[in-house]
Amino acid sequence: MMIRQATAADLAAITDIHRATTGEPDPVDRPAWFAAHAANDRYGVWVVIEHGQVQGYGAVSVYTLANQPTTAAAISYAVAPAAQGRGWGGELLAFLVDWGTKMGFTHLMGQTVTANLASNHLLTQAGFVKWGQSPDLLPTTPRPTSMSYYAKVLK
């Protein structure tokens, strides 16, 4: 397993992993998302590779409040279902925390579906603190889904 910077050629795999892990269509315009990350050296997208195949991805993105940039960054990550349980989510999350620290962000912000116990556990293990939860605001089927919001202070 290795983590490397993503390329545009990885976008189909990233989209497939999103769909497989959420059960929902990918609402993000991935080419525009990727271009926004590539345009700024402080942000980025990385992929987990095993046997030449993308098995997961992570990103450090701009974090805004009231449409204004902040000293924090948002993180996102996902590991393909067939590759889960191998510790790659934890390694990917550690990589993102290391990147955020090197880039001088004051906080990293993460969110996950409240029912995703593995992701909630990963964030807690990595030193993130749960800052809140939105009850049933995500209109997924067959029923609405809650999101949990986490933050990690970087030093």
C-alpha positions in Angstrom: 0.0 0.0 0.0 1.2 3.5 -0.8 -0.3 7.0 -0.8 0.5 9.2 -3.7 -0.8 12.5 -5.1 -3.9 11.9 -7.2 -4.0 12.7 -10.9 -7.0 13.5 -13.2 -6.8 9.8 -14.3 -7.8 8.8 -10.8 -11.1 10.7 -10.8 -13.3 7.8 -12.1 -12.0 5.6 -9.3 -12.5 8.3 -6.7 -16.1 8.7 -7.9 -16.7 5.0 -7.8 -15.3 4.8 -4.3 -17.7 7.6 -3.2 -20.7 5.8 -4.7 -19.7 2.5 -3.1 -19.1 3.9 0.3 -22.2 6.2 0.5 -24.7 4.3 -1.7 -25.6 7.7 -3.2 -24.7 9.4 -6.5 -21.6 11.6 -6.3 -23.0 15.2 -6.0 -19.5 16.7 -6.6 -18.3 17.9 -10.0 -15.0 15.9 -9.6 -13.1 17.6 -12.4 -13.8 21.0 -11.0 -13.1 19.7 -7.4 -9.8 18.3 -8.5 -8.8 21.5 -10.4 -9.5 23.6 -7.3 -7.2 21.5 -5.3 -4.5 21.4 -7.9 -4.6 25.2 -8.1 -3.3 25.8 -4.6 -0.2 24.1 -3.1 -1.8 24.1 0.4 -4.6 21.7 -0.6 -4.5 18.4 -2.3 -6.0 15.1 -3.2 -4.2 11.8 -2.6 -5.0 8.2 -3.4 -4.3 4.9 -1.7 -2.8 2.4 -4.2 -2.5 -1.3 -3.9 -1.4 -3.5 -6.8 -1.7 -0.5 -9.1 -5.3 0.1 -8.2 -6.9 3.1 -6.4 -8.4 1.7 -3.1 -9.1 5.0 -1.3 -8.7 8.7 -1.4 -8.3 11.6 0.9 -8.4 15.4 0.4 -7.5 18.6 2.3 -9.8 21.3 1.1 -10.5 25.0 1.8 -12.8 25.5 4.9 -15.0 28.6 4.8 -17.3 30.3 7.2 -19.8 32.8 5.8 -18.0 32.3 2.4 -14.7 33.5 3.8 -11.5 31.4 4.0 -10.4 30.5 7.5 -7.1 29.2 9.1 -8.7 25.7 9.1 -8.9 23.1 6.4 -11.6 20.5 5.7 -10.6 16.9 5.2 -12.4 14.1 3.4 -11.5 10.5 2.9 -13.0 7.1 1.9 -11.7 3.6 1.4 -13.2 1.2 -1.1 -15.4 -1.4 0.7 -13.3 -4.3 -0.4 -10.2 -2.7 1.1 -11.7 -1.7 4.4 -10.5 -3.2 7.6 -6.8 -3.2 6.6 -5.9 0.0 8.5 -5.7 2.2 5.4 -8.3 4.6 6.6 -6.2 5.3 9.7 -3.0 5.7 7.6 -4.8 8.0 5.2 -6.2 10.1 8.0 -2.7 10.3 9.6 -1.3 11.5 6.3 -4.0 14.2 6.0 -3.2 15.4 9.6 0.5 15.5 8.8 -0.2 17.5 5.6 -2.4 19.9 7.5 0.3 20.4 10.1 3.0 21.0 7.5 0.8 23.6 5.7 0.3 25.5 8.9 -3.5 25.1 9.3 -4.8 25.8 12.9 -7.6 23.2 12.7 -8.7 20.3 10.5 -12.5 19.9 10.2 -14.1 16.5 9.3 -17.6 15.2 9.0 -19.0 11.7 8.7 -22.4 10.0 8.7 -23.3 9.5 12.4 -24.2 5.8 11.7 -20.7 5.1 10.2 -19.2 3.9 13.5 -15.8 3.0 11.8 -15.3 6.5 10.5 -16.4 8.1 13.8 -13.9 5.8 15.6 -11.1 6.7 13.2 -11.6 10.4 13.7 -11.6 10.0 17.5 -8.5 7.8 17.4 -6.7 10.5 15.4 -7.5 13.1 18.1 -10.5 14.8 16.5 -13.2 16.0 18.9 -16.9 15.8 18.0 -18.2 19.3 17.8 -21.7 18.6 16.9 -24.3 16.6 15.0 -27.1 17.5 12.6 -30.1 15.2 13.2 -31.5 13.7 10.0 -30.8 16.6 7.7 -29.2 14.6 4.9 -32.1 13.5 2.7 -30.9 10.0 1.9 -33.1 7.0 1.3 -34.8 5.0 2.8 -34.6 7.6 5.6 -32.8 10.8 6.4 -29.3 10.6 7.8 -27.5 12.5 10.6 -24.0 13.9 10.2 -21.4 14.3 12.9 -18.9 17.1 12.8 -15.3 16.8 14.1 -12.3 19.1 14.6 -8.7 18.7 15.5 -6.5 21.5 16.8 -3.1 21.3 15.1 0.1 22.5 16.9 
